[in-house]
Amino acid sequence: MEDNILMEFTIRAYQSSDLAAVSRVCLGTGDNGRDATSLYKDPDLLGSYFTSPYVVFEPDLGFVLVHDAVPCGYVLGTRDTVTFCERCEREWFPALRAHYPLPDVSDMSPDAAMIRMIHAGREKSEVATRYPAHLHLDLLPIAQGQGWGPKMMRVFIDRLQSLQIPGVHLSVGKANHRAIGFYQKMGFQRIDEEHQSLIMGRLL
């Protein structure tokens, strides 16, 4: 693991007590890398889809960047996207769907959009055949521009390679040009696209 004593940053393994903090980081970066707190009435919505199921089901693939012992970034994911999607459908989404009923069709709020994603479930992409793992990496502004993103990515990639995973992919918003450039520098290439996102992959 990497650490920087001067700035008091440390990368460490995810701990179960990090669950809420990781969700807050997700919200704090949820608008194409910018703070999405003002966009959502329910602050738990983004984390319930993008972070919590990963660290609950595969905590050994979660790594947290902490500053003064407070989480300010994470990298997390799954080693097998197909199996993860199936498990979410069985064990994760039913309770969420009961908690978040489908909104009225006229509701176009960010909250409603996320709830519709929860009810739609996760699509099984063909890219998962060649790139079975996928990941999410986010850093709050306090940790950006200091080299922690590449360090966290290397920790995650090293973990996947130790598990002999052949490839990993991710989804990034088309408007998030900074993140796209970062992933390209980390060896990811564009392999597909969705409505507002690019799918990028890297063979390991």
C-alpha positions in Angstrom: 0.0 0.0 0.0 1.1 3.6 -0.6 1.1 6.4 1.8 2.3 10.0 1.9 3.1 11.1 5.5 3.3 14.8 4.6 -0.2 15.0 3.2 -1.5 12.3 5.6 -3.0 10.2 2.8 -3.0 6.4 2.9 -4.4 3.7 0.7 -5.7 0.8 2.7 -8.1 -2.2 2.3 -11.8 -1.5 2.6 -13.3 -2.1 6.0 -17.0 -2.7 6.7 -17.1 0.5 8.7 -16.3 2.4 5.5 -19.7 1.6 3.9 -21.4 5.0 4.5 -18.2 7.0 3.9 -17.7 5.3 0.5 -21.3 6.1 -0.4 -20.6 9.8 0.4 -17.6 9.9 -1.8 -19.7 8.4 -4.6 -22.2 11.3 -4.1 -19.4 13.8 -3.9 -18.2 12.8 -7.3 -21.5 11.7 -8.9 -21.9 14.5 -11.4 -19.3 13.5 -14.0 -16.6 13.8 -11.3 -18.2 16.9 -9.6 -20.2 17.1 -6.4 -23.8 15.8 -6.9 -25.0 16.5 -3.4 -27.3 19.3 -4.6 -28.8 17.2 -7.3 -30.3 14.4 -5.2 -32.9 14.6 -2.5 -31.9 11.1 -1.2 -28.1 11.1 -0.6 -28.0 7.3 -0.4 -29.3 6.6 -3.9 -26.0 6.7 -5.9 -24.1 4.6 -3.4 -26.8 2.0 -3.2 -26.2 1.3 -6.9 -22.6 2.2 -7.6 -20.6 1.3 -4.5 -22.4 -0.6 -1.7 -23.2 -3.9 -3.5 -19.6 -4.2 -4.6 -18.0 -3.8 -1.1 -20.7 -6.0 0.4 -20.3 -8.8 -2.0 -16.6 -8.5 -2.8 -14.9 -6.5 0.0 -11.5 -8.0 -0.9 -11.7 -5.9 -4.1 -12.3 -2.6 -2.3 -9.5 -0.1 -1.5 -10.0 3.2 0.2 -7.9 6.4 0.2 -8.0 8.1 3.5 -6.9 11.6 4.6 -6.5 12.1 8.3 -8.3 8.7 8.7 -11.4 10.0 6.7 -12.1 8.2 3.4 -11.8 10.6 0.4 -11.6 8.1 -2.5 -12.0 4.5 -3.4 -11.4 1.9 -6.1 -13.7 -1.1 -6.0 -15.3 -3.6 -8.3 -16.0 -7.2 -9.2 -13.9 -10.0 -10.6 -16.8 -11.5 -12.6 -19.4 -9.0 -14.0 -21.9 -11.7 -15.1 -22.0 -13.4 -11.7 -22.1 -10.0 -9.9 -25.2 -8.9 -12.0 -26.9 -12.2 -11.2 -26.2 -11.9 -7.5 -27.5 -8.3 -7.5 -30.7 -9.4 -9.1 -31.2 -12.1 -6.4 -29.8 -10.5 -3.3 -29.6 -6.7 -3.7 -32.2 -5.2 -5.9 -35.4 -6.8 -4.4 -35.0 -4.9 -1.2 -34.0 -1.7 -3.0 -37.0 -1.9 -5.3 -39.3 -2.4 -2.3 -37.8 0.7 -0.6 -37.9 2.8 -3.8 -41.1 2.3 -5.8 -41.0 3.3 -9.4 -41.7 7.0 -9.8 -44.4 8.6 -11.9 -43.5 8.8 -15.6 -43.6 12.6 -15.4 -40.9 12.6 -12.7 -37.7 13.5 -14.5 -35.6 14.2 -11.4 -32.1 12.7 -10.9 -33.6 10.7 -8.0 -36.3 9.2 -10.4 -33.6 8.4 -13.0 -31.6 6.4 -10.4 -34.7 4.6 -9.1 -35.5 3.5 -12.7 -32.0 2.2 -13.0 -32.5 0.1 -9.8 -35.7 -1.3 -11.2 -34.1 -2.0 -14.6 -31.3 -4.0 -13.1 -27.9 -4.4 -14.6 -27.5 -5.3 -18.2 -25.1 -8.1 -19.0 -22.7 -6.6 -21.6 -20.9 -8.7 -24.2 -17.6 -7.0 -23.2 -17.7 -9.0 -20.0 -16.6 -12.1 -22.0 -13.2 -10.7 -22.7 -13.0 -8.2 -19.8 -14.9 -10.0 -17.0 -14.0 -7.7 -14.2 -15.2 -4.1 -13.9 -14.3 -1.2 -11.5 -15.3 2.2 -10.1 -12.7 4.7 -9.1 -13.5 8.1 -7.6 -11.5 10.7 -5.6 -12.8 13.8 -3.9 -11.2 17.1 -4.8 -8.9 17.1 -1.8 -7.2 14.0 -3.3 -7.1 14.9 -6.9 -4.1 16.0 -9.0 -1.6 14.4 -6.6 -1.0 11.0 -8.3 -3.3 9.0 -6.0 -5.6 7.9 -8.9 -2.8 6.0 -10.7 -1.6 4.6 -7.4 -5.1 3.3 -6.5 -5.5 1.9 -10.0 -2.2 0.0 -9.7 -3.3 -1.5 -6.4 -6.6 -2.7 -8.0 -4.9 -4.0 -11.1 -2.3 -5.9 -9.1 -5.1 -7.5 -7.1 -6.9 -8.6 -10.3 -3.7 -10.0 -11.7 -3.0 -12.0 -8.5 -6.4 -13.6 -9.1 -5.5 -14.3 -12.8 -8.4 -12.2 -14.1 -7.8 -11.7 -17.9 -9.4 -8.2 -18.3 -11.3 -5.4 -16.7 -13.7 -2.8 -18.0 -15.4 0.4 -16.7 -18.0 2.9 -17.7 -17.3 6.6 -17.8 -19.5 9.5 -18.8 -18.8 10.9 -22.3 -18.8 14.4 -20.7 -16.1 13.4 -18.2 -13.1 14.2 -20.4 -10.7 14.4 -17.5 -11.5 10.8 -16.4 -11.4 9.5 -20.0 -7.9 10.9 -20.4 -6.9 9.4 -17.1 -8.1 5.9 -18.0 -6.4 6.1 -21.4 -3.1 6.9 -19.7 -3.7 3.8 -17.5 -3.9 1.6 -20.5 -7.7 1.5 -21.1 -9.1 1.7 -24.6 -12.6 2.5 -25.8 -14.4 -0.8 -26.6 -18.1 0.2 -26.6 -20.5 2.9 -25.7 -23.9 3.4 -24.1 -26.3 6.4 -24.3 -24.2 8.8 -22.3 -21.2 6.7 -21.4 -18.1 5.1 -22.9 -17.1 1.5 -22.1 -13.3 1.3 -21.7 -11.4 -1.9 -21.2 -7.9 -3.2 -20.5 -6.5 -6.7 -20.9 -4.4 -7.9 -18.0 
